[in-house]
Amino acid sequence: MPDNESDYEDDGHDFASDNDDDETLDDEALVWQLLLLINPGDEDTALQQFARYREAREDSGDEREPVETVQEAIDWISGFYVDWKDTASFVDVIDQLAARWNLRIEWGVEDPSDDDFLDGTDVPELMSIAYDRLREHGYTLWNYDTGGDAYAGWIALRRDDENMKAVASGLGIDVQPGSEAF
């Protein structure tokens, strides 16, 4: 076995590299952890989304923030991104996401697609309702700061709340529970 760095000099590997590839690898590891958190018990979906994430990163030349690329890879499968006033799409996407675990959100009305109901509420209020209903079943609805006039996020197991905060922080994503919309 080699016993010092000089034994590695000619193999072409730089073990003390400070290049951007290290950051990319770190981001990819964190993205993978995020995908596992938002796809509990469904590693196949996480793998598909990770492949889409990597492909999109290559196509964009890493120009975008990781969260933007993640959102593109997970939208309407494991996450949501809706306009600030699009209550109908928010209800639809959350119902679709909750159905992955055979859950149904009780929105407090008989027909959550009713125009009067949707016109009389907003996305933050709906997000809070969904957060409360999901917590009853052991899940947490998360939202993150989009930097604009849209709402975005995902659902993860309640027991993974601390892990979600750590992974999101590592990726530079400002997340909050759905009860506290940005």
LUMVOTOR-189420 format. One record per residue (C-alpha): x, y, z. Coordinates in Angstrom, 2 decimals. Layout:
BEGIN
<<X; Y; Z>>
...
//
This chain:
BEGIN
<<0.00; 0.00; 0.00>>
<<1.25; 3.50; -0.76>>
<<2.08; 5.53; 2.32>>
<<2.30; 9.07; 1.06>>
<<1.00; 11.50; -1.56>>
<<4.03; 11.06; -3.79>>
<<2.78; 7.59; -4.62>>
<<-0.25; 9.22; -6.34>>
<<1.55; 11.92; -8.32>>
<<1.35; 10.33; -11.75>>
<<-2.10; 8.75; -11.72>>
<<-3.93; 11.85; -13.03>>
<<-6.18; 12.27; -9.98>>
<<-6.26; 15.48; -7.99>>
<<-7.40; 14.51; -4.50>>
<<-7.20; 18.05; -3.14>>
<<-9.12; 19.73; -5.92>>
<<-10.98; 22.95; -5.22>>
<<-12.75; 23.05; -8.58>>
<<-16.46; 23.49; -9.32>>
<<-16.95; 19.75; -9.85>>
<<-16.82; 19.29; -6.07>>
<<-19.74; 21.69; -5.68>>
<<-21.65; 19.92; -8.45>>
<<-21.13; 16.58; -6.76>>
<<-22.27; 18.03; -3.45>>
<<-25.35; 19.56; -5.08>>
<<-26.15; 16.28; -6.83>>
<<-25.88; 14.34; -3.57>>
<<-28.20; 16.83; -1.87>>
<<-30.63; 16.80; -4.81>>
<<-30.70; 13.00; -4.61>>
<<-31.50; 13.23; -0.87>>
<<-34.24; 15.77; -1.59>>
<<-35.77; 13.51; -4.22>>
<<-35.77; 10.60; -1.79>>
<<-37.48; 12.78; 0.82>>
<<-40.26; 13.91; -1.52>>
<<-40.78; 10.44; -2.94>>
<<-41.01; 8.37; 0.27>>
<<-41.08; 4.68; -0.53>>
<<-40.80; 5.36; -4.28>>
<<-37.14; 5.18; -5.26>>
<<-38.06; 4.48; -8.91>>
<<-39.72; 7.89; -9.25>>
<<-36.78; 9.52; -7.46>>
<<-34.38; 7.85; -9.93>>
<<-36.40; 9.03; -12.93>>
<<-36.51; 12.57; -11.58>>
<<-32.79; 12.51; -10.81>>
<<-32.07; 11.45; -14.40>>
<<-34.27; 14.34; -15.66>>
<<-32.49; 16.70; -13.25>>
<<-29.03; 15.68; -14.51>>
<<-30.11; 15.92; -18.15>>
<<-31.61; 19.36; -17.64>>
<<-28.46; 20.54; -15.81>>
<<-26.31; 19.37; -18.72>>
<<-28.61; 21.03; -21.25>>
<<-28.62; 24.33; -19.36>>
<<-24.89; 24.28; -18.67>>
<<-25.57; 24.63; -14.94>>
<<-26.84; 28.16; -15.51>>
<<-29.83; 27.82; -13.19>>
<<-30.10; 27.25; -9.46>>
<<-30.54; 23.57; -8.51>>
<<-34.05; 24.22; -7.14>>
<<-35.21; 25.52; -10.53>>
<<-34.01; 22.36; -12.23>>
<<-35.46; 20.16; -9.48>>
<<-38.82; 21.88; -9.86>>
<<-38.80; 21.18; -13.58>>
<<-38.05; 17.49; -12.92>>
<<-40.75; 16.99; -10.25>>
<<-43.59; 19.30; -11.31>>
<<-47.05; 17.75; -10.85>>
<<-45.47; 14.39; -9.96>>
<<-43.80; 15.16; -6.63>>
<<-44.09; 18.92; -6.39>>
<<-46.12; 21.98; -7.29>>
<<-45.50; 25.39; -8.81>>
<<-48.53; 27.64; -9.23>>
<<-49.22; 31.29; -9.89>>
<<-50.06; 33.32; -6.78>>
<<-53.73; 33.57; -7.75>>
<<-54.28; 30.15; -9.35>>
<<-56.32; 28.50; -6.61>>
<<-57.84; 25.92; -8.98>>
<<-54.45; 24.59; -10.06>>
<<-53.25; 24.51; -6.47>>
<<-56.21; 22.38; -5.36>>
<<-55.73; 20.09; -8.38>>
<<-52.01; 19.55; -7.88>>
<<-52.26; 18.98; -4.12>>
<<-55.09; 16.50; -4.64>>
<<-52.94; 14.71; -7.22>>
<<-49.87; 14.67; -4.96>>
<<-51.86; 13.43; -1.94>>
<<-53.43; 10.67; -4.03>>
<<-49.96; 9.11; -4.36>>
<<-50.47; 7.90; -0.76>>
<<-54.21; 7.26; -1.14>>
<<-55.02; 10.45; 0.77>>
<<-57.81; 12.86; 0.07>>
<<-57.62; 16.48; 1.24>>
<<-60.76; 17.74; 2.96>>
<<-60.86; 21.34; 1.76>>
<<-63.87; 22.24; 3.93>>
<<-66.37; 22.31; 1.09>>
<<-68.27; 19.64; -0.79>>
<<-66.83; 20.64; -4.17>>
<<-63.37; 22.24; -4.03>>
<<-63.56; 22.99; -7.76>>
<<-66.56; 25.28; -7.19>>
<<-65.83; 28.74; -8.56>>
<<-67.37; 30.52; -5.57>>
<<-65.10; 28.59; -3.19>>
<<-62.00; 29.18; -5.31>>
<<-62.76; 32.89; -5.77>>
<<-63.28; 33.34; -2.02>>
<<-59.89; 32.00; -1.00>>
<<-56.22; 32.31; -1.89>>
<<-53.28; 29.94; -2.29>>
<<-51.78; 30.62; 1.18>>
<<-55.11; 29.81; 2.84>>
<<-55.45; 26.61; 0.80>>
<<-51.85; 25.72; 1.55>>
<<-52.56; 26.01; 5.27>>
<<-55.62; 23.75; 4.97>>
<<-53.63; 21.15; 3.02>>
<<-50.79; 21.37; 5.54>>
<<-53.16; 20.65; 8.44>>
<<-54.89; 17.75; 6.66>>
<<-51.58; 16.17; 5.62>>
<<-50.09; 16.46; 9.12>>
<<-53.00; 14.36; 10.38>>
<<-51.68; 11.54; 8.17>>
<<-47.98; 11.93; 8.96>>
<<-46.96; 14.20; 6.05>>
<<-45.72; 17.76; 5.79>>
<<-46.52; 20.16; 2.98>>
<<-43.48; 22.35; 2.32>>
<<-43.20; 25.53; 0.30>>
<<-40.13; 27.46; -0.72>>
<<-39.33; 31.02; -1.68>>
<<-39.63; 31.26; -5.47>>
<<-38.35; 34.82; -5.54>>
<<-41.46; 35.81; -7.49>>
<<-45.23; 35.81; -7.40>>
<<-45.69; 32.04; -7.45>>
<<-45.97; 29.31; -4.84>>
<<-43.96; 26.11; -5.04>>
<<-43.14; 23.14; -2.89>>
<<-43.60; 19.45; -2.18>>
<<-44.77; 16.91; 0.38>>
<<-42.57; 14.72; 2.56>>
<<-43.03; 12.49; 5.57>>
<<-43.52; 14.38; 8.82>>
<<-40.77; 12.35; 10.50>>
<<-38.32; 13.78; 7.95>>
<<-38.95; 17.44; 8.84>>
<<-35.44; 18.01; 10.22>>
<<-33.83; 16.20; 7.28>>
<<-35.83; 18.35; 4.87>>
<<-34.61; 21.53; 6.54>>
<<-30.99; 20.33; 6.42>>
<<-31.08; 19.21; 2.78>>
<<-32.89; 22.35; 1.64>>
<<-30.45; 24.53; 3.54>>
<<-27.52; 22.71; 1.91>>
<<-29.01; 23.49; -1.50>>
<<-29.69; 27.12; -0.57>>
<<-33.47; 26.62; -0.66>>
<<-35.45; 28.65; 1.85>>
<<-38.25; 26.24; 2.88>>
<<-41.10; 26.64; 5.31>>
<<-44.04; 24.46; 6.29>>
<<-47.12; 25.04; 4.16>>
<<-48.83; 26.70; 7.12>>
<<-46.39; 29.59; 6.62>>
<<-46.61; 30.49; 2.94>>
<<-43.99; 32.83; 1.45>>
//
